[in-house]
Amino acid sequence: MAHYAIVNSDNIVTDVIVGRDETDTPPTGFSDWEEYYTDFLGSTALRCSYNTIAGVHTDGGTPFRGNYPGPGDKYFADSDIFAIAAGPYPSWTLDDNGVWNPPTAMPLDGKPYDWDEDNLEWIRDPNISDDDIVVLPSP
C-alpha cells in the first residue's frame, strides 16, 4: 500500500489518499501510479511516505520527500519535498529535510526561549524563572 498526496496548481496538498503500491504494475498506458492517479483524479498526485518525518524514515527505511504531508502542506518542487507551507517566521528557511530553521540556532542550555523576529534572536521567556525549571535525570 502506498500513499499519494493530491496537490493543486499552487502545489498545496488538498488530500492524501491510499493507493496501489508503487511496485504494482500500473494500468496499460501509464508509466507509474502517480501518472495514473493524476489522470484519474484530474489533479497532480505525488507519492509520499507515511513513515518519513523531517527527512528521517521512522522504520529505518529510506526517507522520501521530506515529510508525510497533510492537507494545507506544500510540495516544494525545486527540492522535491513536502513541508508546512510557510515557516513560523519570515526569516526562517526551509532545509532539504523539509524543516523550517531559524537564522540562528536556539541555545541548548535547557532554558525556555522565544524567537524575536524583530531582532532575529532568541530571548529567554520572561514568564519562567530558573526556579521553575525542572531538570530530569538522565536515563
Secondary structure, 3 states (H helix, E strand, C coil): CEEEEEECCCCEEEEEEEECCCCCCCCCCCCCHHHHHHHHHCCEEEEECCCEECCEECCCCCCCCCCCCCCCCEEECCCCEEECCCCCCCCCEECCCCCEECCCCCCCCCCCEEEECCCCEEEECCCCCHHHCCCCCCC
